Amino acid sequence: MGIKLYEDYASKYFKRTVRKAKLNERIHFHTLRHSFASRLIQKGASVFVVKELPGHEDIKTTQI
């Protein structure tokens, strides 16, 4: 049995956790997505495969 998390809830919860941990305020939930994709590519994953994971429509978005 899973729990459906809404993006807004997850983002706000993450931000509260960042503040509570006294981490850099510039860290956002989106930072996790970017870091995940970047690490996959650094480890040799195909940019075309990585493009599908976050749901990017354009390969140029993934290449950023």
C-alpha positions in Angstrom: 0.0 0.0 0.0 1.6 3.3 -1.1 1.0 6.9 -0.2 0.6 9.4 -3.0 2.7 12.5 -2.4 1.8 15.7 -4.1 4.7 17.7 -5.6 3.8 20.8 -3.6 3.7 18.9 -0.3 7.0 17.1 -1.0 8.7 20.3 -2.0 7.5 22.2 1.1 8.4 19.3 3.4 11.9 19.1 1.9 12.4 22.9 2.3 11.4 22.7 6.0 13.9 19.8 6.5 16.6 21.8 4.8 16.0 24.8 7.1 15.8 22.5 10.2 19.1 21.0 9.3 20.5 24.5 8.8 21.6 23.7 5.2 22.1 26.3 2.4 18.7 28.0 1.7 19.5 27.7 -2.0 18.9 23.9 -1.8 15.5 23.1 -3.3 13.6 19.8 -4.0 14.5 20.4 -7.7 18.2 20.2 -6.7 17.7 16.5 -6.0 16.3 15.9 -9.5 19.2 17.7 -11.1 21.8 16.0 -8.9 20.3 12.6 -9.6 20.4 13.1 -13.4 23.9 14.6 -13.3 25.3 11.7 -11.3 23.8 9.1 -13.6 25.4 10.8 -16.6 28.8 11.1 -14.8 28.6 7.4 -14.1 28.1 6.6 -17.8 24.4 6.4 -18.2 23.1 7.3 -21.6 21.7 10.8 -21.8 18.7 9.4 -23.8 17.9 7.0 -20.9 18.4 9.7 -18.2 16.1 12.0 -20.2 13.1 9.7 -19.6 13.6 9.4 -15.8 12.6 13.0 -14.9 10.2 13.1 -17.8 12.0 15.7 -20.0 10.4 16.1 -23.4 13.5 17.7 -25.0 17.0 16.2 -24.8 18.3 19.8 -24.5 16.7 20.1 -21.0 18.6 17.0 -19.9 21.9 18.2 -21.3 21.8 21.3 -19.1 
